[in-house]
Amino acid sequence: MIVILLSTMNDISTKTLLQLFFLCLIFLSSCRSPYRSYKMAGRSSQDYTKNRSHESASRSHSSVVKVPKDQSKRVSGDVSTRKIEHSFALMSNSEITVRKSLIAYANSLQGTPYIYGGKNKSGFDCSGFVSHVYSNQGLAVEGNSNYQATLGKKIPVRSAKVGDLIFFGKGKRISHVALVAKKSKNQLVVIHCTSSRGVVQQDIQNSEYWQPKILFARDVVSQMPLAD
């Protein structure tokens, strides 16, 4: 650059040469790298690298979309609801109708007194009540509670549905039977005929008397032919 300036001094005025010289300085200063700028400012290459990494991490963090906690709970709740709906979808319409009708009719008999061996509206014992309610839907469930405990399919109590049978006793000895009327996470409500109160609804899961006596459940409805 100096040679060029010297060779042109004869033809170019001093003012023009100074203008060219300053233009060259400006051009050279604009070509410096960001790293050189850091170095000229007294900062090391490590400081420069750390600063660039921090800026990149900040941009990545700001691009993350957070899902509100209440929304995540709603999604979880929706999944659970779909599972429940799917379990009911496995039943035929006729089975759903029969199960609902069993409990509706059983509820209409609340207050009927206990009579040992009773099987009609004048009075029931526990197995006579179950037999009467099922026969109202055209389902034959005869015999005492020991015999009824052999009908249908044995299922865990946690899997029992409306209209299924719950059996009570101690060891292998069965002493009582009831129909499932309502079931939730914290409740297991049955309708049955007790010797002290006759036909009543009762939450056996939270009963100090009945809960320890629960043995198993049986699904009778799905094992019998039902009208379409």
N, C-alpha and C positions, 0 to 999 in steps of 0.2 A: 504493500500500500504506500509506503514511504517513497519507493522508487517511482511509482506512478505519479505521486505528487511532485517529485523533483523534476520529472520529465515534462511536466505540464506547467511548471512555474513560469516559463517564459511567455506562455500564451494565456494564462489565467491570472486574474488579479488576486491580491492577497486576501481580500474579503471573501472571494469565491472559494479559495483554498481552505479558509477557516470553516466555512459552512460545510464543505465536504468532510473535513476532519471530524466535526461534531456529529454529523450524520453517521459516520463510521462507528464512533463511540456508542451512539444510541443503539445501533444495530447489534453490536457485540454484547451490550448489556442485556438486550432482550433475548439473546440466545442462551443465557445461563439456565441450568436445570433447577428444579425445585430443591434438589439436594444441595446444590451449591449455594442457594439462597439460605438454607438452613445453616450451612457451614460458615458462611460469611456472618451470620447472626450469632455465631458462637455456639451452635448446637451440633451434636454429633450425629453420625448416621444412625445410631441406635435410637436416638430421640425421634428422628424422622420416621423410622420404621414403626415404632410404637404408636406414634400419632396417627399414622395411616391405618394401622390395625384397629385402633380405637374408633376411628371414623367409620370404618367398614362394619364393625360390630354394632355401632349405634344405628346405622341404616337398616341392618338386618333385624334388630330388635323392634324398630318402629314399624316394620312391615308385618309383624305377627298380629293376627286377629284373635282376640280373646273372646271365648264364649262365656256369657254371664252364667253364674252359678245356678240361678233359678231356671235358666233355659235348659241347662244340662239335666236338671232334675225332671223337667217336663219331658225331655226326650226319653229318659230312663222310664218314667211313668208310662209313656206311650208304648214302649216295648213290652212292659209288663201287661198292659191292657190287651195288647194283641195276643199274648200267650194265653190269657184267660179266655178270650173270645175263641181262640183256636181249639181249646179243650172242649168248649160247648159245641163247636162246629162238628166235632166227631160224632155227636148224637144225631139220630134221626129226629125229624119233627114229631113223629108219633111217640118216641121215647120221652122227649122233652115234655110233651103234653101230658103223658101218663104220670111223670114224676110230679109235675105241678098239681095235677088233679088229685093225686094221692094225699098230698099235704093239705090242699084246700079242704078236702073231705074230712081228713083227720082233725083239722082245726075246728070244723063245725061240730065235732063231738066233744069238745072241751067241756068239762063239768060233769060228764057221765060218771056215775059212781063205780067203784071197784066191787066186783063180785067174783069170787073164786070160780074159775071154769066158765065165766060169762063170755058170750060171743055175740051179743046183740046190744041194741041201744038201751036196754034196761040196765045193763051193767057188763063190764069187761074185766078180765084179768089181762096181763101184759101180752101174752101170745094170742088170746082171743081178740084183743083190740087190733093187733097187726093183721090177723087173718081176716077180720071184718073189713078193714080199710082196703086191703089188697083185692078182696073179692068184689068190692064195689067197682073196681076197674077191670073186672073179668080175669084177675090173676089168682090162681089157686095157691095159697100159702097156708096149708093146714098144719095141725099138730101143735105140740107144746114148744117152748123155746129151745129145748134140746134138739128137737127134730128140725125146726126152722133154721138152726145154726148149720145144717148140712146142705141147705138149699143155695142155689146161685153160685157165686164165685167169691171166695174169701179175698178181702182186700185190706190194705193198711187203713187205719182209722183216718189218717191224714188225707187219704184219697177218697174218702166217702163223699157222696153227693146227695142232694135232696132226694128223698125216697128210699135210700139205702137203709139197711138195718144195722144197729149197733147192739152188741151183746155184752152182758155184764156177768161177773161172777168172781170166783177165786180159783186159781189153778186151772184145772180142766172142767170144773163144775160150773155150768151155766145156770144163772138164777133169774135173769131178766132180759127183756128185749125192748128196743125202742126204734122209732123211725126218725131219720135225720130230717129236720125241718128247715134248718138254716145253718150255714157254715161260713166262717171267716177266719182270718188269721188268729184272732183272739177269742173266738167263740165257737162252740159246737152245740147248737140248740137242737134238742130232740122233742118229739111229742110222744108221750107214752102214758100208760095207765099204771099208776102207782097204788099200792095198797092203802096208803094214808090219804091221798088227795084225789084219786080217780084220774081222769084224763087231763093232763096238763102239758104245757110247754115248759122246758127247763134247759138252762145252759149247763150241761154236764161237765164241760171243760173247766169251769170255775166253781164247781160244786165239791165241797170237802167230802161229801158222802158218796157221790157217784163217780167222780174222776178216778179214784184209786181202784174202782171195780171194773173199769172199761177193759175188755179183752180184745175184741177185734170187730171188724165190720164185714158185711156181706152184700154184694151187689146182686139182687134178685131180678130187678127190672130188665136189665140188658140181656139177661140169660133166658128170657121168656119170649115166645112169639107175640108180637104186637100188631094190632090192626094198622094198616097203612092210612 
